[in-house]
Amino acid sequence: MNFYCANHSFEKANFIIAGVPYDGTSSFRPGSRFAPNAIREASYGIESYSPYLNKDLRDIKICDMQDIPLSFGDKEFNLHIIESFSYKFLKGRKKLLSIGGEHLITYPIIKSVYKKYKDLTVLHIDAHSDLIDSYRGEKLSHASVMRRVAEIIGFENLYQLGIRSLNKSDKFLPFRDKNMCLFDFSKAEEYLEIIGDRPLYVSLDLDVLDPSIFCGTGTPEPGGVTYKELVNLLQLLQHSNIVGADVVELSPHYDNSGVSSVTAASAVRELLLAMDLRS
């Protein structure tokens, strides 16, 4: 399979894939900049058909725009580039799935999506809350990305699942008593019912998976969910109005077996198909 059967032109495609190879604020183990191409390579080894969702990527129009061209060292400039390219990719009714890269890429992408959907909601699937105001004095960090996102869309519109690593003070931020589900996805149906048909952006940090099955990540956190639990969540999401998504934090060279890259490629397949609202 050729990277999710992405054989359509930009003009004809309904779904746009873009790699975002940036890991400039990785605080522990860098390397997620290599993830987009690792996922592309791993995608050759998986089927286009998902038995979980009973859908096939060959039935939807996908264009892979390859990687967004980024510079070295200038974070603010890179975030501006990501935002500008993302906004162009959202032309018309197209849906964008971005492949990181570290989690900070979500911030400029959300800024571009929010220009189009002012009533945007965000579903954040992650081991880490990413809610601190700044990390070592830096407000634009993969550790503070969801704090910045919440400042755009409103804390009431940020829903978090699978969180198992956070600061004690995070729990006292607005709506975290209701909109943060610790350890698992048990509140997913409740959240999706509240969100309803409103535009939904899904941000999937792959370290939500337990490191025993997904060790190729920069900040592994024990106690995660299984891949089957993740797929079950994505099955629920296929009935939502997903207008954009990202998959982040694969660092392929920390898993010499390549299993983490294959897992990431499979997750991207499932998320792409969940974004397709056709029954």
Helices and strands as residue ranges (DSSP letters): G 3-5, E 15-20, G 32-34, H 35-43, E 49-50, E 55-56, G 57-59, E 62-67, H 75-89, E 95-100, G 103-105, H 106-116, E 121-125, H 145-153, G 155-157, E 158-163, G 168-172, H 176-179, E 180-182, H 188-195, E 200-205, G 206-208, H 227-237, E 242-248, G 252-254, H 259-274
